[in-house]
Amino acid sequence: MKIRQKRILLAMGWYDHRVCQGIGKYAVEVGWHLCADVTREKVIPWGWKGDGILAWLGAGDDLAEFVVQANLPTVDFSFRRPHLPFPRVLCDHTAAAQLAAEHFLVRGLKNFVYFSSADNWTYDEIGREFVLALKIKKHECRWIRWHDSAAFTKGHSQWRDKSRWLATQLKSALKPLAVFAATDDDAVDVMEACESIGLAVPEEVSLIGVNNSLLAGEAMHTPISSLDRNLETVGYRGAELLDRLLHGKPPPHEPIRVPPTGLIARKSSDLLAVNHPGVARSLRFLWENYHRPIGVEDLVRVAAMSRSALHQAFLEHIGRPPGRELHRIRIEQAKKILAQSKVKLEAVAEQCGYQSGNSFWLAFKHTTGTSPKQFQKQFCH
């Protein structure tokens, strides 16, 4: 007897192909029939019959109304409507914001701006967590919101007015400046505003966006650094959760948060603002050679300082001794490799400067509280 395929509807009020790729991978594994996402054309499929719904309930009350009335097992990828009783799979915006903050801080930056251009729960979550991450490190961050500004306009003049307003905000900020933009498109706006008033990126403004979504980012004169929110895994985990609901399993009490793949560092954030020549030379050497079997003595030699003097200088300018900074960078690079591929433990160890797979395993477990293999399972599916 042929088993009937479960019919799953995609009701995506916001679309990203990576989310759908993750859903598609899981659907192939379990044999689902995915119904066409007609909501991409702003069509609400009233009267649709099926087994479950994967939804991104962003803007559009009619889509939310349809999903509620369908009364089927549903997973929502959005937190725009927290009052709706759906289990959710969301990006871990706390971890994402901390990655951006650390990227700026380790480069010695002390002046920070977060820029968002629209009212959106995602942008607000990232912004709050970025401000908090910096506050914990005793730094203030100015949050500039185009949509809340007195200069905000709509219509034909909006692009021009926003560009002028943004240029004014950036010009008045202390330099060197670290700017974290809520999206890659916002980061492009920052880049263009800087160009319009002669601010150099990254020499005066270090810039990071979100989503790693620019189609020709590497073709830009200054490629933009960006946080990869791991949207394919978000889609996969959402489909996985819906499958559990379809089999009668209880929903989780809290949203499932998927950690970001990592921060893709490019030229736009390659600013070293550490006001200490020895520390600056050591950091640059460290970033370029962490994959080699280097140690603190190599940093001492590059800095042309005594070991104790370099130790004290690192504490003052970076907040960590040089050995711990080397260890941090190696672990962060290992996380990126593990998140992006199924490479073997020994290969990761070699690429990150560890002498053996065992020494890498111990260092990773001690730092993160989980083994490399367990960490990798969060991303590989």
Secondary structure, 3 states (H helix, E strand, C coil): CCCCCCEEEEEECCCCHHHHHHHHHHHHHHCCEEECCHHHHCCCCCCCCCCEEEEECCCCHHHHHHHHHHCCCEEECCCCCCCCCCCEEEECHHHHHHHHHHHHHCCCCCEEEEEECCCCHHHHHHHHHHHHHHHHCCCCEEEEEHHHCCCCCCCCCHHHHHHHHHHHHHHHCCCCEEEEECCHHHHHHHHHHHHHCCCCCCCCEEEEEECCCCCCHHHCCCCCEEEECCHHHHHHHHHHHHHHHHCCCCCCCCCEEECCCEEECCHHHCCCCCCCHHHHHHHHHHHHHCCCCCCHHHHHHHHCCCHHHHHHHHHHHCCCCHHHHHHHHHHHHHHHHHHHCCCCHHHHHHHCCCCCHHHHHHHHHHHHCCCHHHHHHCCCC
